[in-house]
Each structure stands twice: as structure tokens, then as C-alpha cells.
């Protein structure tokens, strides 16, 4: 088995657990033996995936071989409230005195986003897409130099993580999202921060108003 095949198995199981949790097929507490039976995987693979989920603050270990899902957004009302909160906070961060992004961070973000525009979309691509998206928004917040603002946004991203791993809006929305991010970066680099803040607010409104297919 190649390294690529092993990673593929990890990503598929990771996504399957995220999907089943979001769709109510897994309870708040889970046990390794039942998960091994459910997904027909060996303990080594399962434990690797559970460790990744723990690193992503999706689950935490219980005594023995149990795990518990951490709190997340589980309904449309909470999701909308989250976006409304972000619309109040994130654009304002760009208008803080002395706002600045590191050139190396901008270059890395551009590289990751341009790769996302070129890459073929697979179901497991949603994992990397969410992490890129979260890193982008947290990086924008970090440019304000306010640790409390950044901590609050990181908490929001943790709560959103598992539902966003289960991406349901299609590849076209990924492309739109990625291009909007690059447009915001363009305006920040041009020191047009008021315009960048307006574009960020519009970006969040559009994301908030997406309707999940049922």
C-alpha cells in the first residue's frame, strides 16, 4: 500500500465520521469497537483518524476506548447567528489602526488558493478546503494585532469545522469562494482596507445565505 493510498483511506474515514455526525448517525459519545464495526476498518487506521479529529478539536478522548464529540453548530439558526457575529467582527478587524498582513503569509495564501482553483475536486477535497478557508479568515483577523479577536474567531472556526468538512454546496461554490478571497487580498495589498472590509462583509453574507440541500 502506497503512502498516497494510506492517506486516501485516512481522508475517506475522516470524512465519513464527519458526515455521519453532522447527519445525526453518530451519538455524542462513540466507542472504538463500534466504529471499527460500522466502518469496517482496523484499529490502527481508526485511531489515526481519531487522533486527527482530536487535533482538529472535533473530539476528545474519554476513559478507556471512548471518545466524545465536542460542541458544534447543529442547526440552521446557530449557523446564521455565527455568520451574523462574524459580519460584525471580521470586517472591523481590517479597519483597526495599524492593520497589516505579513507578505510571506499573503504569498502562501495566494499559492494555496491558486492551487485550489486548478485542482480537480474530489469528495475528500472538502477537508483541505475548509482548513484553507479557516486559515484565511484567521490570518485576516490576526492582521489586526488583537489577540482576543483572533481567539474568538478560532473558537468559531472550531465550532464550524465538522459541519463544513461535510461540504454540500458543490465545486462551483468552492471556486467562487476562492476567487472572493483573492479579491480581498488584492484590495488589502493595495491598502484599500475600507473596500476590502466591504468585500469581506459581502463574502460572509453570501456564505450565510447559502442553502444546504436536504
C-alpha positions in Angstrom: 0.0 0.0 0.0 1.5 3.3 -1.0 1.6 6.5 1.1 -1.0 8.0 -1.2 -3.4 5.1 -0.7 -3.0 5.2 3.0 -3.7 8.9 3.1 -6.7 8.3 0.9 -8.1 5.8 3.4 -7.5 8.3 6.2 -9.3 11.1 4.4 -12.3 8.8 3.5 -12.8 7.6 7.1 -12.3 11.1 8.4 -15.0 12.5 6.1 -17.3 9.5 6.8 -17.2 10.2 10.5 -17.8 13.9 10.0 -20.7 13.3 7.7 -22.3 10.7 10.0 -22.0 13.0 13.0 -23.5 16.0 11.2 -26.4 14.0 9.9 -27.2 12.6 13.3 -26.0 9.0 12.7 -23.4 9.1 15.5 -24.2 9.9 19.1 -22.2 12.4 21.1 -20.2 9.6 22.7 -18.6 7.0 20.5 -16.5 3.8 21.1 -13.7 2.4 19.0 -15.1 -1.1 18.8 -18.4 0.1 17.4 -16.7 2.4 15.0 -14.5 -0.4 13.7 -17.6 -2.5 13.0 -19.5 0.4 11.5 -16.8 1.4 9.0 -15.1 -2.0 8.7 -11.6 -0.6 9.5 -8.7 -1.8 11.6 -8.0 -0.2 15.0 -4.7 1.4 13.7 -6.5 3.3 11.0 -9.4 4.3 13.2 -7.0 5.6 16.0 -5.0 7.6 13.4 -8.2 9.3 12.3 -9.5 9.9 15.8 -6.1 11.5 16.7 -6.5 13.8 13.7 -10.1 14.7 14.8 -8.8 15.4 18.3 -6.0 17.7 16.8 -8.8 19.5 14.9 -10.8 19.9 18.2 -13.6 17.8 16.9 -13.4 15.0 19.5 -11.8 14.4 22.9 -10.8 11.1 24.5 -12.8 9.5 27.2 -11.5 7.0 29.7 -10.9 3.6 28.1 -11.5 3.5 24.3 -14.3 6.0 24.2 -14.4 9.4 22.5 -16.8 12.4 22.8 -17.7 14.9 20.1 -17.1 18.5 21.2 -19.9 21.1 20.8 -20.6 22.3 17.3 -23.2 24.1 15.3 -26.0 21.6 14.8 -28.8 23.7 13.3 -29.5 26.4 10.8 -30.3 29.0 13.4 -26.9 28.6 15.1 -25.2 28.7 11.7 -26.9 32.0 10.8 -26.1 33.5 14.2 -22.4 32.6 13.7 -22.3 34.4 10.4 -24.0 37.4 11.8 -21.5 37.6 14.6 -18.6 37.2 12.0 -20.1 40.0 9.9 -19.8 42.3 13.0 -16.3 41.3 13.8 -14.2 40.3 10.8 -14.7 43.3 8.5 -14.0 45.6 11.5 -10.7 43.9 12.1 -9.4 45.2 8.7 -10.1 48.7 9.9 -8.1 48.6 13.1 -5.3 51.1 13.3 -2.0 49.7 12.1 -3.6 46.7 10.4 -1.0 44.7 8.5 -0.5 41.3 6.9 2.9 39.7 6.6 4.0 39.5 2.9 5.0 35.8 3.4 1.5 34.9 4.7 -0.1 36.7 1.7 2.2 34.8 -0.7 1.4 31.4 0.9 -2.4 32.2 0.8 -2.2 33.1 -2.8 -0.3 29.9 -3.6 -2.9 27.7 -1.8 -5.8 29.5 -3.3 -4.4 29.3 -6.8 -3.8 25.6 -6.4 -7.4 25.2 -5.2 -8.6 26.9 -8.4 -6.6 24.4 -10.6 -7.1 21.2 -8.6 -9.6 18.5 -9.6 -12.4 18.3 -7.0 -12.9 15.1 -5.1 -15.2 14.4 -2.2 -12.3 14.4 0.3 -11.1 17.8 -1.1 -13.6 19.4 1.4 -11.1 18.7 4.2 -8.3 20.7 2.8 -10.7 23.4 1.5 -12.1 24.0 5.0 -8.7 24.2 6.6 -7.5 26.7 3.9 -10.7 28.7 4.4 -10.3 28.8 8.2 -6.6 29.8 7.9 -7.5 32.6 5.6 -10.1 34.1 7.9 -8.0 33.6 11.0 -5.0 35.2 9.2 -7.0 38.3 8.2 -8.1 38.6 11.9 -4.5 38.3 13.0 -3.5 41.3 11.0 -5.4 43.5 13.4 -2.9 42.6 16.2 -5.7 41.9 18.7 -5.3 38.5 20.4 -8.8 38.4 21.8 -10.4 38.9 18.3 -8.2 36.1 16.9 -9.1 33.7 19.8 -12.8 34.4 19.3 -12.6 33.7 15.6 -10.6 30.5 16.2 -13.4 29.3 18.5 -16.0 30.0 15.8 -13.9 28.0 13.3 -13.7 25.1 15.7 -17.4 25.1 16.1 -18.0 25.2 12.4 -15.4 22.6 11.4 -17.2 19.3 11.4 -20.3 20.7 9.5 -18.0 22.3 6.9 -16.0 19.1 6.4 -19.2 17.7 5.0 -19.3 20.2 2.1 -22.6 20.2 0.3 -22.5 23.3 -2.0 -20.6 21.8 -4.9 -17.3 22.6 -6.6 -18.6 25.8 -8.3 -19.1 27.4 -4.9 -15.6 26.5 -3.9 -14.3 28.4 -7.0 -16.5 31.4 -6.2 -15.3 31.4 -2.5 -11.6 31.1 -3.6 -11.9 34.0 -6.1 -13.6 36.2 -3.5 -10.7 35.5 -1.1 -8.1 36.5 -3.7 -10.1 39.7 -4.5 -10.0 40.6 -0.8 -6.2 40.0 -0.7 -5.8 42.3 -3.8 -7.5 45.2 -2.0 -5.5 44.7 1.2 -2.3 44.7 -0.7 -3.4 47.9 -2.5 -4.0 49.4 1.0 -7.7 49.8 0.1 -8.8 48.5 3.5 -12.3 50.1 3.5 -13.1 48.4 0.2 -11.5 45.1 1.5 -13.7 45.2 4.6 -16.8 45.8 2.4 -15.9 42.8 0.2 -15.3 40.6 3.2 -18.7 41.5 4.6 -20.3 40.7 1.2 -18.4 37.4 1.2 -19.8 36.5 4.6 -23.4 37.4 3.7 -23.2 35.2 0.6 -21.9 32.3 2.6 -24.5 32.8 5.3 -27.3 32.8 2.7 -26.3 29.5 1.0 -29.0 26.9 1.5 -27.9 23.4 2.4 -29.6 20.7 0.3 -31.6 18.4 2.4 
